[in-house]
Amino acid sequence: MTVSTLLFDLGGVLFELSGAGRICRWTRERLTPEQLLERWLSSAAVRAFETGQIDYLVFRSRLKAELGLMASDSEFTDAFAAWVKGTYPGTEDLLGRLSGRYRLACFSNTNPFHWEILKRDYQVLPLFDHIFASFQMGRIKPDRAAYFHVLKALGRPPESILFFDDSQANVDAARACGIKACCVSGIDGVKKALEEYGLRLN
């Protein structure tokens, strides 16, 4: 079936992320950036925060305890705010070229703290026809319930959707639901995937 909807993860695909190094130092180098990512993805505090079950202050306290972070509350907040480094070069241009030809949607595991930064400092979110943020849905990738929620809201057959995510686990979960999906990093990865699917940019 022809692809009619493009579904984007945000962090690692359209937005460059940073800050892992500083948090690793707060563990007295017990965790490497790769180990930190694994702990982040399995963290009960992160899951609760990114599904809207707890607020930022509770999240901060729980995550610091989970990871044994040697940082003050203000240091943690400053680092967490700097987690969103910015959009990858060409992000807005690419989405603008795709708009009109395809339905555009984003599907991101995120939280209200970072969401406010995305809305305040960048002009990417208004470019989407549909927005699916985990903390607003109460559902999170790679849980199947999150994908079924998105599919129902989009009202399109899964095989007509092409999903871009930087996590192989999220890509595998999408494919298990019948969605076409690619594991990519940054705008160059998105462009390469579009070419492989024979999709035009304008």
C-alpha positions, 0 to 999 in steps of 0.5 A, spaced: 500 500 500 502 507 498 505 510 504 500 516 505 502 518 513 509 519 515 510 518 523 516 521 526 519 520 533 522 527 535 529 526 540 534 523 536 530 523 529 528 531 528 532 533 535 539 532 537 539 530 544 545 532 549 546 531 557 548 524 558 555 525 559 554 530 565 549 525 568 554 519 567 559 524 571 554 524 577 554 517 577 562 517 579 563 514 572 559 508 574 555 508 568 557 509 561 552 513 556 550 506 553 549 504 560 545 510 562 541 509 556 539 502 558 537 504 565 533 510 562 529 506 558 528 501 564 527 506 569 520 506 573 521 514 574 522 515 567 516 511 565 511 514 570 514 521 568 513 520 561 506 517 561 504 523 566 503 519 572 508 523 576 510 531 576 517 533 575 519 534 582 517 527 584 521 524 577 527 528 579 527 525 586 526 518 584 531 518 578 536 521 582 535 516 587 535 510 582 541 512 579 545 515 585 546 521 582 551 526 586 548 532 583 543 538 587 536 539 584 538 545 581 544 542 577 539 536 575 534 541 572 539 545 569 542 539 565 535 536 564 533 543 560 539 542 556 538 535 554 534 538 548 540 541 544 536 543 538 533 541 531 538 537 526 540 542 520 534 542 515 529 539 519 524 545 518 525 545 511 524 537 510 518 537 514 515 543 510 517 540 503 513 533 505 507 537 508 501 537 503 504 531 500 503 526 506 500 527 512 505 528 518 505 526 525 509 525 531 510 520 536 514 521 542 516 518 548 517 525 552 514 529 558 511 536 560 518 539 562 521 538 555 515 539 551 514 546 554 521 547 551 519 544 544 513 549 544 517 555 546 523 555 543 522 551 536 517 551 530 517 544 529 510 542 532 506 546 528 508 543 522 505 536 524 497 534 522 497 530 528 501 530 535 502 524 540 506 525 546 506 519 551 505 523 557 499 526 554 496 519 551 498 515 558 502 510 553 509 509 551 513 506 546 514 500 545 508 498 548 503 495 543 497 499 546 501 506 544 501 504 537 494 502 537 492 508 540 496 512 534 493 507 529 486 508 531 487 516 532 490 516 525 484 512 522 489 509 517 491 502 515 498 501 518 501 499 512 500 506 509 504 509 515 512 510 515 515 511 522 522 513 523 525 512 530 532 512 533 530 506 537 530 499 534 526 496 539 521 501 538 521 500 530 520 492 531 514 494 536 511 498 530 513 493 525 509 488 529 503 492 529 503 492 521 507 499 520 512 500 516 518 503 520 525 505 519 531 505 525 534 512 523 538 517 526 538 525 524 535 528 518 540 524 513 537 518 516 530 520 514 532 522 507 535 516 506 529 512 508 525 516 504 529 515 498 529 507 499 521 507 499 521 511 493 518 517 496 518 524 493 520 530 498 516 535 494 
